[in-house]
Each structure stands twice: as C-alpha cells, then as structure tokens.
Amino acid sequence: GTSPTAAMTTKLRVMRALRPEDSDEEEDSSDASGSDGSNDGTEAEASDDGSASGSDPDEQWQMYFDEVLTKKGNVTWKSKLLPSKVFTRPDGARAFASGKQHRKALKEARRKLRTHNEAERLKARVAKRRARQREKVKARQAARRKTKTERLTAEQIATRKAKFERKKQRRLARIEMKPE
C-alpha cells in the first residue's frame, strides 16, 4: 500500500490534471456577463480556451501537460497524470496523449475522483443494463424452446411424455423408500 500522504498527493495531482487551467477565470467572467444580461462575446471566448468540451482535438492534449523550462533553456512537456513522462517535442506529447497508456491513466483518474453519488448512479445503470440483458436472453431462450417444440411430431411428443412419466415414478419411488 501507499502512505496517506502519497495517496493525497496523487489525488491532488489527478485533480489538477483533469481541471482546465483557467477554470476560475472562466467562471468569474461568465458570472459577470450573466449578471448584467449583456452578451459581449465572453461565451465565445470561453469556448476557445482549449478545454475538453467543444474544442479542437489537436489542442486538447496541452491541458494534460505542463511546459517546463530546463536549465539549458529548452522547453519540455511533462505529463500531469504520469509525471515520469517527459517529452522534448510537442509531437511526442501529442502522440502520447492520444495513446493507450494516457487514456488508461485518464480513465483511472476519473474513476478515483468519483463521488459516492456518482458511483451509486453508475452501479444502478449497470444493474439496469444487466437486467435488460437477462430479459433478452430469457426471451431468446423461450423463442428457441418454442420453435424446437413446434417442430416435434406427435410420436416424438408421446415418447417425451412417457419418458417424463418414468422419471416422475422414479422420484416418487425414491421418496417412498427414503427412511425417516
């Protein structure tokens, strides 16, 4: 296991990585524009900030990386979710952001940040989906069973009934012979 401080540090790092950088400034500007009722283009500016919703997918990768200036003056891109991943070129960072490892880390981070209510809601959705699947399977099995029995001839039906009667007699004999 990890220590409580390490777990908290990880959680804070994940929260920072998932949150757009200028989220506080956006909320302030939208509150100000909403209070006086005027629309001077602040909504259009807020949608161009590079956040995950409605922006160009080629620019979304930047919100998951910090630009770090090295001692030699070069710029590197360090992943917020996986701090051990550092890239010297933006193409590498962009490729990593669209890759499997980054998507997996992002999914895990979102899972860790779920509230109790969100987790319960998701569990309920899964339970509903499973119930629907069970109903579909039962209906499909019933349909197969019905078509299977419709194809039987009268002679086949009679042999099956006789077989079941013999089975019933064996059960009754077993119950009668059982000492109590």
C-alpha positions in Angstrom: 0.0 0.0 0.0 0.8 3.6 -0.2 1.0 6.1 2.7 -1.9 8.5 3.2 0.2 11.5 2.2 1.3 9.8 -1.0 -2.3 8.9 -1.8 -3.4 12.5 -1.1 -0.6 13.9 -3.3 -1.7 11.5 -6.1 -5.3 12.6 -5.8 -4.3 16.3 -5.9 -2.1 15.7 -8.9 -5.0 13.9 -10.7 -7.4 16.7 -9.8 -5.1 19.3 -11.2 -4.6 17.3 -14.4 -8.3 16.9 -15.0 -9.2 20.5 -14.3 -8.7 23.1 -17.1 -6.1 25.6 -16.0 -8.2 28.8 -16.4 -11.4 27.4 -14.9 -11.6 30.0 -12.1 -11.2 32.9 -14.5 -13.9 31.4 -16.8 -16.4 31.2 -14.0 -15.7 34.8 -13.0 -16.2 36.1 -16.5 -19.3 34.1 -17.1 -20.8 35.3 -13.8 -20.0 38.9 -14.7 -21.6 38.7 -18.1 -24.6 36.8 -16.8 -25.4 39.3 -14.1 -25.8 42.4 -16.3 -27.5 40.5 -19.2 -25.2 41.8 -21.9 -23.6 39.4 -24.4 -20.3 41.0 -25.4 -18.7 37.7 -26.7 -17.5 36.3 -23.4 -19.2 33.0 -24.1 -17.4 32.7 -27.4 -14.1 33.4 -25.8 -14.7 30.9 -23.0 -15.3 28.1 -25.6 -11.9 28.8 -27.2 -9.9 28.1 -24.1 -8.8 24.6 -25.1 -10.9 22.8 -22.6 -12.1 19.3 -23.4 -15.6 20.3 -24.4 -16.1 21.5 -27.9 -12.5 22.5 -28.7 -10.2 21.3 -31.4 -9.0 17.8 -30.5 -5.4 18.6 -31.7 -5.1 21.2 -28.9 -6.8 19.2 -26.1 -3.6 17.4 -25.3 -2.0 20.6 -23.9 -4.3 20.6 -20.9 -2.7 17.3 -19.7 0.9 18.7 -19.9 3.0 21.3 -18.2 5.5 23.2 -20.2 8.8 23.1 -18.2 11.9 25.2 -19.0 15.1 23.2 -18.5 18.3 24.5 -17.1 19.7 24.8 -20.7 16.7 26.8 -21.7 14.9 24.1 -23.7 11.1 23.5 -23.3 9.9 20.1 -22.3 6.3 18.8 -21.8 5.7 16.9 -18.6 2.5 14.8 -18.2 0.3 15.9 -15.3 -1.1 12.4 -14.9 2.1 10.5 -15.2 5.0 12.8 -14.0 7.6 10.3 -15.2 6.6 11.0 -18.8 8.5 14.0 -20.2 8.7 14.9 -23.8 11.2 17.2 -25.6 8.9 17.7 -28.6 5.2 18.6 -28.7 4.6 15.9 -31.3 5.7 13.3 -28.8 3.4 14.7 -26.1 0.5 14.9 -28.6 1.1 11.3 -29.7 1.3 10.1 -26.1 -2.0 12.0 -25.2 -3.8 10.1 -27.9 -2.2 6.8 -26.9 -3.5 3.9 -24.8 -1.4 4.5 -21.7 -2.6 8.1 -21.3 -6.2 7.1 -21.9 -5.9 4.4 -19.3 -4.4 6.8 -16.8 -7.1 9.4 -17.5 -9.9 6.8 -17.0 -8.3 5.6 -13.7 -8.0 9.3 -12.6 -11.7 9.9 -13.3 -12.6 6.7 -11.5 -10.7 7.8 -8.4 -12.4 11.2 -8.4 -15.9 9.9 -8.5 -18.2 10.9 -5.6 -20.3 8.4 -3.7 -23.4 9.5 -5.6 -21.8 9.2 -9.0 -20.6 5.7 -8.1 -24.1 4.7 -6.9 -25.6 6.1 -10.1 -23.2 4.1 -12.3 -23.9 0.9 -10.3 -27.6 1.4 -10.9 -27.0 1.9 -14.6 -25.0 -1.3 -14.7 -27.7 -3.2 -12.8 -30.4 -2.0 -15.2 -28.3 -3.0 -18.2 -27.7 -6.5 -16.8 -31.4 -6.9 -16.1 -32.3 -5.9 -19.7 -29.7 -8.4 -20.9 -31.2 -11.1 -18.8 -34.6 -10.4 -20.1 -33.3 -10.5 -23.7 -31.6 -13.9 -23.1 -34.7 -15.3 -21.4 -36.9 -14.1 -24.3 -34.5 -15.6 -26.8 -34.3 -18.9 -25.0 -38.1 -19.1 -24.8 -38.4 -18.4 -28.5 -35.9 -21.2 -29.3 -37.7 -23.6 -26.9 -41.0 -22.8 -28.6 -39.7 -23.3 -32.1 -38.0 -26.5 -31.0 -41.2 -27.9 -29.6 -43.3 -26.8 -32.6 -41.1 -29.0 -34.9 -41.8 -32.2 -33.0 -44.1 -34.8 -34.4 -47.0 -36.4 -32.3 -44.9 -39.5 -31.9 -41.9 -37.6 -30.5 -44.2 -35.7 -28.1 -45.6 -39.0 -26.9 -42.2 -40.5 -26.3 -41.1 -37.5 -24.3 -44.2 -37.6 -22.2 -43.6 -41.3 -21.5 -40.0 -40.6 -20.5 -41.1 -37.8 -18.2 -43.7 -40.1 -16.5 -41.0 -42.8 -15.9 -38.8 -40.0 -14.4 -41.7 -39.0 -12.1 -42.2 -42.6 -11.0 -38.5 -43.0 -10.1 -38.7 -39.8 -8.0 -41.8 -41.0 -6.1 -40.2 -44.4 -5.5 -37.1 -42.7 -4.1 -39.1 -40.6 -1.8 -41.2 -43.6 -0.5 -38.0 -45.7 0.1 -36.3 -42.9 2.0 -36.1 -43.8 5.7 -37.2 -41.1 8.1 
